[in-house]
Amino acid sequence: MPTAPRDTTTADASTAGHATPANTSAPDTTPSPDASADDTTPHLRPPTAPREPGPCEPATAGASAAAGEAAGDAASADTWAAVTDAAPARPPFRSVTIRTALDAVTATALYLRWLGYRGVRRADQRPPSGIGLAARGVVAQVDPAVRPAGLRDVECLWLTAMTESADCLYVSLAGYADDARARADALGVPLFVLDLTGTPRPVNDPAETLAATGPGKRSP
């Protein structure tokens, strides 16, 4: 059965008054991951508080400067420690005037303490002549006689020191005979002459070294 032709005029008018837009949804404003360079919307972040560098992190410029100052202070402290660790200078020796034999013994005991010996006392073993003194690590003989000390006096003092495994020194008021001085030089016995002001004066090389460096520093 033939179909009647359709009236398209009404349909076209109806559709013309109710035209449907091609895309009525809201535009997508979500930025794509690749659009960060063109994104004009500011991204605000909370301020970050400054953080101290960890022990294994590199120091900042200020910390480096502080570390440099600390290193300088440490170097200065090491230098000061080296200076203060050095042996302090000994004060001048204070003598006593020699009037009697006892004054000579007193002056020698003071000189031993000034050199650095401790525990000065009368020696247990009496020497053949003069008066014996002893301290930690040393035996000394004081000879207040008016005659020079002889060879036997020096040898006996040296033998006593060898027996006690100690150093020794001889202090004489009248000096030494030539053979005594030669023997003392050979044995390394320091010889001193006690002047009237009470000051022992070194008269050989071992005595010079002992007076300059103190006990325990002399060459054998």
C-alpha positions as CSV (number, residue, x, y, z in Angstrom):
1,M,0.0,0.0,0.0
2,P,1.6,3.3,-1.0
3,T,2.7,5.6,1.9
4,A,1.4,9.1,2.0
5,P,4.1,11.7,1.7
6,R,5.2,13.1,5.1
7,D,4.6,16.8,5.8
8,T,8.1,18.0,6.7
9,T,7.1,21.6,7.1
10,T,5.6,21.1,10.6
11,A,8.4,18.9,11.7
12,D,11.0,21.4,10.5
13,A,9.1,24.2,12.3
14,S,8.8,22.2,15.5
15,T,12.5,21.3,15.5
16,A,13.4,24.9,14.6
17,G,11.7,26.2,17.8
18,H,13.3,23.5,19.9
19,A,16.8,23.3,18.6
20,T,19.1,21.3,20.9
21,P,22.5,22.7,21.3
22,A,25.3,20.5,20.2
23,N,27.0,20.6,23.7
24,T,25.2,22.0,26.7
25,S,27.5,20.6,29.5
26,A,29.9,22.9,31.4
27,P,33.4,23.2,30.1
28,D,36.0,21.1,31.8
29,T,38.4,23.4,33.6
30,T,40.5,20.7,35.3
31,P,44.1,21.3,34.3
32,S,45.9,18.5,32.6
33,P,49.2,17.4,34.0
34,D,51.0,19.0,31.0
35,A,49.3,22.4,31.5
36,S,51.2,23.5,34.5
37,A,53.2,26.0,32.5
38,D,49.9,27.7,31.3
39,D,48.1,27.4,34.6
40,T,47.3,30.8,35.9
41,T,45.7,29.6,39.2
42,P,48.2,30.2,42.0
43,H,49.1,27.2,44.2
44,L,49.6,28.4,47.7
45,R,51.7,26.4,50.1
46,P,52.2,27.0,53.9
47,P,55.6,28.6,54.8
48,T,58.3,26.1,55.7
49,A,60.1,26.7,59.0
50,P,63.9,26.8,58.7
51,R,65.4,23.5,59.7
52,E,68.8,22.8,61.3
53,P,71.0,20.6,59.2
54,G,71.4,17.0,60.3
55,P,74.8,15.6,61.4
56,C,75.4,14.1,57.9
57,E,74.1,17.1,55.9
58,P,76.4,19.8,54.5
59,A,76.6,22.9,56.6
60,T,75.3,26.2,55.3
61,A,77.5,29.2,54.8
62,G,76.9,30.5,58.3
63,A,77.5,27.1,59.8
64,S,80.7,26.8,57.8
65,A,81.9,30.2,59.1
66,A,81.0,29.1,62.7
67,A,82.9,25.9,62.1
68,G,85.9,27.8,60.9
69,E,85.9,30.0,64.0
70,A,85.5,26.9,66.2
71,A,88.5,25.3,64.4
72,G,90.5,28.5,65.0
73,D,89.6,28.5,68.6
74,A,90.6,24.9,68.9
75,A,93.9,25.6,67.3
76,S,94.5,28.5,69.7
77,A,93.5,26.3,72.6
78,D,96.0,23.6,71.5
79,T,98.8,26.2,71.2
80,W,98.0,27.5,74.7
81,A,97.9,24.0,76.1
82,A,101.3,23.3,74.5
83,V,102.7,26.5,76.1
84,T,101.1,25.8,79.5
85,D,102.3,22.1,79.4
86,A,105.9,23.2,79.1
87,A,108.0,23.1,82.3
88,P,107.6,26.3,84.2
89,A,110.6,28.5,84.7
90,R,112.2,28.1,88.1
91,P,112.3,31.1,90.4
92,P,115.7,32.6,91.4
93,F,117.4,30.6,94.0
94,R,117.2,32.1,97.5
95,S,120.4,31.4,99.4
96,V,121.5,31.8,103.0
97,T,124.7,33.5,104.1
98,I,127.4,31.0,105.1
99,R,128.7,31.5,108.6
100,T,128.8,28.0,110.0
101,A,129.0,24.4,108.7
102,L,125.2,24.1,109.4
103,D,124.6,27.0,107.1
104,A,126.4,25.1,104.3
105,V,124.2,22.1,104.9
106,T,121.1,24.3,104.9
107,A,122.1,26.1,101.7
108,T,122.7,22.7,100.0
109,A,119.4,21.3,101.1
110,L,117.6,24.4,99.7
111,Y,119.5,24.1,96.4
112,L,118.5,20.4,96.1
113,R,114.9,21.5,96.5
114,W,115.4,24.3,94.0
115,L,116.8,21.8,91.4
116,G,113.6,19.7,91.8
117,Y,114.5,17.0,94.3
118,R,111.9,16.1,96.9
119,G,112.2,14.6,100.3
120,V,115.6,16.1,101.2
121,R,117.0,14.6,104.5
122,R,120.2,13.6,106.2
123,A,121.7,10.6,104.4
124,D,121.5,7.2,106.2
125,Q,125.2,6.5,105.4
126,R,127.7,8.9,106.8
127,P,130.4,9.9,104.2
128,P,134.1,9.7,105.1
129,S,134.2,13.5,105.3
130,G,131.6,16.2,105.4
131,I,127.9,15.7,105.8
132,G,125.7,13.5,103.6
133,L,122.2,14.5,102.3
134,A,119.8,12.4,100.4
135,A,116.6,12.9,98.5
136,R,114.5,10.9,96.0
137,G,116.9,9.7,93.4
138,V,120.0,11.5,94.6
139,V,122.7,11.5,97.3
140,A,124.8,14.7,98.0
141,Q,127.9,15.4,100.0
142,V,128.4,18.8,101.6
143,D,132.0,19.5,102.6
144,P,132.4,22.7,104.7
145,A,136.1,22.1,105.4
146,V,138.7,24.6,104.5
147,R,140.7,22.2,102.5
148,P,139.8,21.2,98.9
149,A,137.9,17.9,98.4
150,G,140.2,15.1,97.3
151,L,140.0,12.2,94.8
152,R,138.9,9.7,97.5
153,D,136.0,11.9,98.5
154,V,134.6,12.0,95.0
155,E,135.1,8.3,94.4
156,C,133.4,7.4,97.7
157,L,130.4,9.5,96.8
158,W,130.1,7.9,93.4
159,L,130.3,4.4,94.9
160,T,127.5,5.3,97.4
161,A,125.3,6.5,94.5
162,M,125.9,3.4,92.5
163,T,125.0,1.2,95.5
164,E,121.7,3.1,96.0
165,S,121.0,3.4,92.2
166,A,120.8,7.2,92.5
167,D,122.4,10.3,91.1
168,C,125.0,12.2,93.1
169,L,126.5,15.6,93.5
170,Y,129.2,17.2,95.5
171,V,129.2,20.6,97.2
172,S,132.4,21.9,98.6
173,L,133.2,25.2,100.3
174,A,136.9,25.2,99.5
175,G,136.9,23.7,96.0
176,Y,138.5,20.5,94.6
177,A,141.9,19.1,94.0
178,D,142.9,18.7,90.4
179,D,142.8,14.9,90.5
180,A,139.3,15.1,92.1
181,R,138.0,17.3,89.3
182,A,139.4,15.0,86.6
183,R,137.9,11.9,88.3
184,A,134.5,13.6,88.7
185,D,134.5,14.5,85.0
186,A,135.3,10.9,84.1
187,L,132.5,9.5,86.3
188,G,130.0,12.2,85.5
189,V,129.8,13.6,89.1
190,P,128.5,17.2,89.3
191,L,130.8,19.4,91.3
192,F,129.6,22.7,93.0
193,V,131.5,25.3,95.0
194,L,129.5,27.0,97.7
195,D,130.3,30.7,97.8
196,L,129.9,32.8,100.9
197,T,126.4,34.0,99.8
198,G,125.2,30.4,100.0
199,T,124.8,29.8,96.3
200,P,126.3,26.6,94.8
201,R,128.3,27.4,91.6
202,P,128.9,24.6,89.1
203,V,132.5,24.0,88.3
204,N,132.3,21.1,85.7
205,D,130.1,20.2,82.8
206,P,127.9,17.7,84.6
207,A,127.1,20.4,87.2
208,E,126.3,22.9,84.5
209,T,123.9,20.5,82.9
210,L,122.2,19.7,86.2
211,A,121.8,23.3,87.1
212,A,120.3,24.1,83.7
213,T,117.9,21.1,83.2
214,G,117.2,19.7,86.6
215,P,117.2,16.1,87.7
216,G,116.5,13.2,85.4
217,K,117.5,15.0,82.2
218,R,121.3,14.6,82.3
219,S,123.0,12.5,79.7
220,P,124.6,9.4,81.1
